[in-house]
Amino acid sequence: MMRTMSETRGWTFLTNHAHVLVCIAEDPDVLLREVARRVDITERATQRIVSELEAAGYLSHERIGRRNRYQVNSTLPLRHPLEEHLEIGTLLNVLTERD
């Protein structure tokens, strides 16, 4: 029996919202099915998170044919009082940086 990432790692430092946002920041044309696979959550949970991120202004999308292209609003602050002095773009820059 294959175990999921959450079963093998236990807890993580970032929320699923952050993981979804990182996936979209890395590839604005990504399918939510692929985001769900990478984050290790259901497609329905991914759709809910994207809806919440859009409602809060962190994401928007444009319909192109049968697909969505997402845009991250990197100028909004992080939501927790300990980090609200930082913009979401600062976090995304760190998390999407590749060597």
C-alpha positions as CSV (number, residue, x, y, z in Angstrom):
1,M,0.0,0.0,0.0
2,M,1.4,3.4,-1.0
3,R,1.3,6.1,1.6
4,T,0.5,9.7,0.8
5,M,2.9,12.6,1.5
6,S,0.8,13.7,4.5
7,E,1.0,10.2,6.0
8,T,4.7,10.0,5.6
9,R,5.6,13.5,6.7
10,G,3.0,14.3,9.3
11,W,2.9,18.1,9.5
12,T,4.3,20.8,7.4
13,F,5.3,24.5,7.9
14,L,3.0,25.8,5.2
15,T,-0.8,25.5,4.8
16,N,-2.5,24.0,1.8
17,H,-3.5,27.5,0.8
18,A,0.2,28.4,0.5
19,H,1.0,25.2,-1.4
20,V,-1.8,25.9,-3.9
21,L,-0.6,29.5,-4.3
22,V,3.0,28.3,-4.9
23,C,1.9,25.9,-7.6
24,I,-0.1,28.6,-9.4
25,A,2.7,31.1,-9.1
26,E,5.1,28.6,-10.7
27,D,2.7,27.8,-13.5
28,P,-0.3,30.2,-14.1
29,D,-1.8,27.8,-16.6
30,V,-1.6,24.7,-14.3
31,L,-4.7,22.5,-14.2
32,L,-6.3,22.3,-10.7
33,R,-6.1,18.5,-11.1
34,E,-2.3,18.8,-11.2
35,V,-2.3,21.2,-8.3
36,A,-4.3,18.8,-6.2
37,R,-1.9,16.0,-7.1
38,R,1.2,18.0,-6.2
39,V,-0.3,19.4,-2.9
40,D,-1.7,15.9,-2.1
41,I,-5.3,17.1,-1.5
42,T,-8.6,16.4,-3.4
43,E,-9.6,18.4,-6.5
44,R,-12.6,19.6,-4.6
45,A,-10.4,21.0,-1.8
46,T,-8.2,22.6,-4.4
47,Q,-11.2,24.3,-6.0
48,R,-12.4,25.5,-2.6
49,I,-8.9,27.0,-1.8
50,V,-8.7,28.7,-5.2
51,S,-12.2,30.2,-4.6
52,E,-11.1,31.5,-1.1
53,L,-7.9,32.9,-2.5
54,E,-9.8,34.7,-5.3
55,A,-12.4,36.0,-2.8
56,A,-9.6,37.4,-0.7
57,G,-8.0,39.1,-3.7
58,Y,-4.8,37.0,-3.8
59,L,-5.8,35.3,-7.1
60,S,-7.8,36.1,-10.2
61,H,-8.3,34.2,-13.3
62,E,-9.0,34.7,-17.0
63,R,-10.8,32.1,-19.1
64,I,-8.9,31.2,-22.2
65,G,-10.8,28.6,-24.2
66,R,-11.6,25.8,-21.9
67,R,-8.8,26.6,-19.4
68,N,-8.0,29.2,-16.8
69,R,-4.9,31.3,-16.6
70,Y,-4.3,32.5,-13.0
71,Q,-2.8,35.8,-11.9
72,V,-1.3,36.2,-8.4
73,N,-1.7,39.6,-6.7
74,S,1.7,39.6,-5.1
75,T,1.3,43.0,-3.4
76,L,-1.3,41.9,-0.7
77,P,0.0,41.3,2.8
78,L,0.3,37.9,4.4
79,R,-2.8,37.3,6.6
80,H,-1.4,36.4,10.0
81,P,-0.6,39.3,12.4
82,L,3.0,38.0,12.8
83,E,3.6,38.2,9.0
84,E,1.2,41.0,7.9
85,H,4.1,43.4,7.4
86,L,5.3,41.2,4.4
87,E,3.7,40.9,1.0
88,I,2.7,37.6,-0.4
89,G,5.2,38.2,-3.3
90,T,8.0,38.1,-0.7
91,L,7.0,34.6,0.4
92,L,6.4,33.4,-3.2
93,N,9.8,34.6,-4.2
94,V,11.5,32.6,-1.5
95,L,9.4,29.5,-2.2
96,T,9.6,29.5,-5.9
97,E,13.4,30.3,-6.1
98,R,15.3,27.5,-7.8
99,D,19.1,27.0,-7.8
